[in-house]
Amino acid sequence: MSDLARARADQVGHVTVGLGLFTGQHPRGGRPLYRQAPELAHAAEANGFDMFWVSEHHGLADGYLPSPLTLLAAVAMRTRRIGLGTGLAIAPLYHPIRLAEDAAVVDDLSGGRLTLGLGIGYARHEYAAFDVGHGGRGARLADLVGFLRRAWQGDAFDWDGPAISARGLRVAPRPVAETGVPVWLGGYAPAAVRRAGTLADGYLIGRGDRPIVEAAAAQVASVRAPGDPTFTMGVNLLVALAGTPEQDRALRDGFHHQQAVYERIQQGLDVFAGHVQDPATPLTPAGAHRYFHAVGTADEVVDQIRRAVEPLRAWANVHIVIRALVPEPDLVTQLARVDRLGERVLPGLA
C-alpha cells in the first residue's frame, strides 16, 4: 500500500499541491502527446507535488485525451508516491460497472493512489456521440456515487437507480483501501456544488476566479462542515511562472491553443453558472495571461496563489491544482517548467 493510501485512513487538516491538467493535445496537428504524461508525472513526483491530474474530452481533432483512466494506468507504472486524479471524468458517458472496474484496476496498479474526479460535462456533441441523453445528468451522477461505493465493497448486490438498475452485480477487484477510491465531484451550478458537499469526498473548483471560489466555499459549507477532516476542497489555478522569453512564449502559445478549444466547445453554454463572462477582447497568445490566476516571479506567484485560496482558509483540507501543463510538443520544455515550479514555488506553499 502506498503512503498516500495509508494517509487516507487518518487525514489531518493540511494543504496539498497537485499539477495538471494534462490533456495530451498536440497544438500543431501531430500525434497526441500522451507519452509525455508518465515522464511529467515522474518529474512532478520528484519535485514534491502531491498529485498529478489529467482531464477528458471527446471528438477533438488535436487529440484531447478521451481516456483518462487508461492513461493513468500508464502513469501509475512510472511513479511510486504521487496521487493520480481525473479532473474530471465525464461520468454519464461511462457504464457504471465499467467505471467501477477500471477505477479499481488503476487504484490497484498505483497501490491506492487514485482519486476519481467526476463531472457531468457540458459538450452536447459528446453526449450525442455516446448516444446518451442530456437530461437527468445530475440525478444519474448522484446515483453513480452511491453505486460506486457499494460496488467497491466486492460482494454481490442489487441496484435500482437512475444510473443503473440490475440484480446480482459484483465488481472486482476491490480498491486498495477498505473505504474505496476517493470520489470528488466538479461543476459550477449551485446544485452541483451542494451535491459535491453532500455526497463526495472532495469538490474540485474548475476555475480559481475569486467569485467562483467564494461562492463554492459558501455553497459547500451549507451542507458540509468546513472542519470535516474527511472532505477536501480543491481548486484549479492557472499559473505562469516567469522564465526565459522562450519558456514564456511556449506557455502562452500552448495555453492559447487549449483555451481556444475550450471556448469553441463552450460557445453558447453557461458553463460557469453565470460567474464568468466572455472577455471583452479576443483571445490572443499575447493576451493569454489575463486568464491566469498567478503570474510573475516565484514570490509573486506564491503570493497570488495564497490570496486565491484565502476563501478556503476554514477548510480542514485544501488541494491546489497548479495548472501549468499546456499543449507543448517539446517534452524538455515541459519538464523544465515542472522543475522550476517545484524548486521555486512549492517551497513557498509549504
SULZI-V53406 format. One record per residue. RES is the residue in one small letter. SS is DSSP state (a for helix, b for strand, c for the rest). OMEGA is omega in whole degrees, 0 to 359 (none if undefined). D_CENTER is the distance of its C-alpha to the mean C-alpha in Angstrom with 1 decimal. Layout:
BEGIN
((RES,SS,OMEGA,D_CENTER) (RES,SS,OMEGA,D_CENTER))
END
This chain:
BEGIN
((m,c,182,23.0) (s,c,176,20.6) (d,a,180,20.8) (l,a,180,17.3) (a,a,179,18.5) (r,a,183,21.7) (a,a,183,20.2) (r,a,181,18.4) (a,a,185,22.0) (d,a,183,23.0) (q,c,172,20.2) (v,c,183,21.6) (g,c,180,20.4) (h,b,177,18.7) (v,b,175,16.2) (t,b,185,13.8) (v,b,177,12.0) (g,b,180,9.2) (l,b,179,9.3) (g,b,341,7.4) (l,b,182,6.5) (f,b,182,9.1) (t,c,178,10.7) (g,c,181,14.2) (q,c,171,16.1) (h,c,186,19.7) (p,c,184,21.0) (r,c,170,24.6) (g,c,178,24.8) (g,c,177,24.8) (r,c,177,23.3) (p,c,188,19.4) (l,c,185,18.2) (y,c,184,16.4) (r,c,176,18.9) (q,a,191,17.5) (a,a,180,14.4) (p,a,181,16.4) (e,a,178,18.4) (l,a,178,15.6) (a,a,177,14.0) (h,a,178,17.6) (a,a,178,18.2) (a,a,178,15.3) (e,a,181,16.7) (a,a,181,20.2) (n,c,174,19.3) (g,c,175,18.1) (f,c,182,14.3) (d,c,182,13.0) (m,b,176,9.7) (f,b,189,8.6) (w,b,174,5.2) (v,b,183,6.1) (s,c,183,6.2) (e,c,165,9.3) (h,c,187,12.4) (h,c,171,16.1) (g,c,181,19.5) (l,c,191,18.8) (a,c,182,21.6) (d,c,176,19.8) (g,c,178,18.0) (y,c,189,14.5) (l,c,177,12.8) (p,c,189,13.9) (s,c,186,13.5) (p,a,182,10.3) (l,a,176,12.2) (t,a,180,15.2) (l,a,180,13.8) (l,a,174,12.3) (a,a,177,15.9) (a,a,179,17.3) (v,a,181,15.1) (a,a,183,16.2) (m,a,180,19.7) (r,a,185,19.5) (t,c,181,18.1) (r,c,188,19.5) (r,c,192,17.8) (i,c,176,14.2) (g,b,182,11.6) (l,b,185,9.4) (g,b,171,6.0) (t,b,186,4.9) (g,c,6,2.1) (l,c,168,4.9) (a,b,184,8.2) (i,b,194,11.1) (a,a,184,13.0) (p,a,179,16.5) (l,a,182,16.8) (y,c,166,17.0) (h,c,185,20.2) (p,a,179,19.5) (i,a,180,21.6) (r,a,179,20.0) (l,a,179,16.5) (a,a,181,17.9) (e,a,183,19.8) (d,a,178,17.2) (a,a,180,14.7) (a,a,178,17.9) (v,a,179,18.9) (v,a,178,15.8) (d,a,178,16.1) (d,a,180,19.8) (l,a,184,19.5) (s,a,182,17.3) (g,c,177,19.6) (g,c,185,17.3) (r,c,186,14.1) (l,b,164,11.5) (t,b,184,9.1) (l,b,175,8.7) (g,b,185,6.1) (l,b,173,8.5) (g,b,181,9.7) (i,c,181,13.2) (g,c,181,12.8) (y,c,185,15.5) (a,c,184,17.1) (r,a,180,20.4) (h,a,178,21.2) (e,a,177,18.5) (y,a,180,20.1) (a,a,181,23.5) (a,a,180,22.8) (f,c,181,21.9) (d,c,180,24.8) (v,c,180,22.7) (g,c,182,23.9) (h,c,182,22.0) (g,c,176,23.7) (g,c,184,22.9) (r,a,181,19.1) (g,a,179,18.5) (a,a,179,21.2) (r,a,179,20.0) (l,a,179,16.5) (a,a,179,18.3) (d,a,182,20.7) (l,a,181,18.1) (v,a,177,16.7) (g,a,179,20.3) (f,a,181,21.1) (l,a,181,18.5) (r,a,178,19.8) (r,a,182,23.3) (a,a,183,22.9) (w,c,174,21.6) (q,c,170,24.9) (g,c,181,26.5) (d,c,179,29.7) (a,c,181,31.0) (f,b,174,30.2) (d,b,178,30.6) (w,b,179,28.1) (d,b,182,29.0) (g,c,181,26.4) (p,c,182,24.7) (a,c,182,22.2) (i,c,175,24.9) (s,b,183,28.5) (a,b,180,30.2) (r,b,176,32.4) (g,b,182,32.7) (l,b,173,29.1) (r,c,179,27.9) (v,c,175,24.7) (a,c,3,25.0) (p,c,170,23.9) (r,c,172,22.8) (p,c,183,19.8) (v,c,181,20.9) (a,c,179,20.8) (e,c,182,23.2) (t,c,180,20.7) (g,c,178,18.4) (v,c,175,14.8) (p,b,180,12.8) (v,b,173,11.3) (w,b,177,8.9) (l,b,175,9.3) (g,c,181,8.5) (g,c,184,11.3) (y,c,181,13.9) (a,c,181,17.2) (p,a,179,19.0) (a,a,179,19.3) (a,a,180,15.5) (v,a,179,15.0) (r,a,177,18.0) (r,a,178,17.0) (a,a,181,14.0) (g,a,182,16.5) (t,a,193,19.0) (l,a,195,17.4) (a,c,175,14.2) (d,c,180,13.7) (g,b,176,11.1) (y,b,180,9.8) (l,b,178,6.8) (i,b,188,8.8) (g,c,179,7.9) (r,c,184,10.8) (g,c,175,12.8) (d,c,186,16.1) (r,a,180,18.5) (p,a,179,19.6) (i,a,180,16.2) (v,a,180,15.5) (e,a,180,19.1) (a,a,180,19.0) (a,a,180,15.9) (a,a,180,17.6) (a,a,183,20.8) (q,a,178,19.6) (v,a,180,17.8) (a,a,179,20.8) (s,c,181,23.1) (v,c,183,22.1) (r,c,180,20.8) (a,c,180,22.6) (p,c,181,20.8) (g,c,181,22.6) (d,c,184,21.2) (p,c,180,20.3) (t,c,185,18.4) (f,c,180,15.7) (t,b,170,12.9) (m,b,178,12.0) (g,b,180,8.8) (v,b,174,8.8) (n,b,177,7.7) (l,b,175,11.1) (l,b,187,12.7) (v,b,177,15.2) (a,b,177,18.3) (l,b,184,20.5) (a,c,177,24.0) (g,c,175,25.4) (t,c,177,28.2) (p,a,180,28.9) (e,a,178,27.8) (q,a,179,24.4) (d,a,180,23.9) (r,a,179,25.0) (a,a,178,22.6) (l,a,180,19.6) (r,a,183,21.1) (d,a,179,21.9) (g,a,178,18.6) (f,a,179,16.8) (h,a,178,19.7) (h,a,183,19.3) (q,a,182,15.6) (q,a,177,16.2) (a,a,177,19.3) (v,a,179,17.6) (y,a,184,15.3) (e,a,177,18.5) (r,a,184,20.5) (i,a,177,18.4) (q,a,186,18.0) (q,c,178,21.7) (g,c,181,23.6) (l,c,176,20.7) (d,c,186,19.9) (v,c,188,16.2) (f,c,175,15.9) (a,c,175,18.7) (g,c,183,21.2) (h,c,188,19.5) (v,c,176,19.3) (q,c,177,22.3) (d,c,179,22.7) (p,c,182,24.0) (a,c,181,27.8) (t,c,181,28.0) (p,c,177,26.7) (l,c,174,23.7) (t,c,177,25.2) (p,c,182,24.2) (a,c,181,26.5) (g,c,186,25.0) (a,a,186,21.3) (h,a,179,21.1) (r,a,178,21.7) (y,a,189,18.1) (f,c,181,17.0) (h,c,179,16.6) (a,b,185,18.3) (v,b,171,20.9) (g,b,179,23.9) (t,c,180,25.3) (a,a,180,23.6) (d,a,179,25.4) (e,a,180,24.4) (v,a,179,20.7) (v,a,180,20.8) (d,a,180,22.8) (q,a,177,20.6) (i,a,180,17.4) (r,a,179,19.6) (r,a,181,20.9) (a,a,182,17.6) (v,c,181,16.5) (e,a,178,20.2) (p,a,181,19.7) (l,a,188,17.7) (r,c,183,20.6) (a,c,187,21.9) (w,c,183,18.9) (a,c,182,19.5) (n,b,178,16.0) (v,b,178,13.8) (h,b,179,10.7) (i,b,173,10.4) (v,b,176,7.7) (i,b,179,10.4) (r,b,181,9.7) (a,c,178,12.8) (l,c,181,12.3) (v,c,176,14.2) (p,c,184,16.3) (e,c,183,19.1) (p,c,183,21.6) (d,c,181,23.0) (l,a,180,21.2) (v,a,178,23.6) (t,a,179,22.4) (q,a,181,18.7) (l,a,178,19.8) (a,a,178,22.0) (r,a,179,19.3) (v,a,180,17.3) (d,a,182,20.7) (r,a,177,21.6) (l,a,180,18.5) (g,a,183,19.1) (e,a,192,22.8) (r,a,186,23.0) (v,c,182,20.0) (l,a,179,18.8) (p,a,180,22.3) (g,a,179,22.5) (l,a,183,19.5) (a,c,none,21.0))
END
